[in-house]
Amino acid sequence: MKKNSQLTRIVLYQNLGFLGILFISYLNDLTQLPGLILSDHPFAFLYHRTTLNMLLVLTVWFLVSTSTRRIMERVRYLEKFMRVCSWCRRINYQGRWMPLEEFMRQGFDTPTTHGICSECLHQQQAALEKAKLARAAAAKVE
């Protein structure tokens, strides 16, 4: 639930940012602030340019929002997977590696993917080093 609220905040901030850009752009064209500061020539409000700028910002907003939505759907999908140690079949659930049987007893219905827990990683690294040393010793004997 916490992840969902974080993703909702991302969309909210993104939308507020684009609304701010539209507001500042409209306000800038309405007040002609750069012209008021830098020259004494009066300016007419050009609706065509303002409309074109806003359409451009709205187009970018649509493209970014669509991309963000698709990325967030993919993140939500991937976060549903549980990591399973490929060697001992323990499950990484809420930061704790638990045996598969314990996890299944709790009645979770979640897709799985594979990883390796820290204990099995150390065991496999030690076995690999042992095999390298044995191979090196065998090569010296020959």
Beta strands, then each sheet from edge to edge (+ up, - down):
strand 1: 82-85
strand 2: 91-93
strand 3: 96-98
strand 4: 112-115
sheet 1: 3+ 2- 1+ 4+
end
